């Protein structure tokens, strides 16, 4: 399954804020992450944070699209329970 994430880098702590509806994009999961948006550090940190939060293995969360964007698309296993709104 694909999940869209809106990332906020350089936050004071890693946390899932919740779901948000963005025009022309659709529903995204807002995530704050402490990592800076430099050289893929943020992308790796989000991937690892999602894996931990969703109780998945690190390799099962893959960044598909949005390497340099605030809105990123990740592939996660279909049977994953996502956070509720």
C-alpha positions, 0 to 999 in steps of 0.5 A: 500500500502507498502512504503519503507523508507530509514531513516537517524537518528540524522538529524538536521531537519525532512524532505523528501529528495525524491525517490532513486533507491537502487540495490536489494531493489528498490525504497525507499523514503529517510527521515531524522529524528531528533530522535536517533535510540534507543529503537524504538524512530526513528521508532515512529518519522518516522511513525508520520512524514510520517502521518503528511507529507502525511496528514494521521492519525497517526494510519494509518501508520504502520511499517511492517518490518525493526525495526532495519534497515535503510530501513523500510517498512510501510503500508499506505492507498492505496488512499494516494498521495505520494511525487513526484520524 
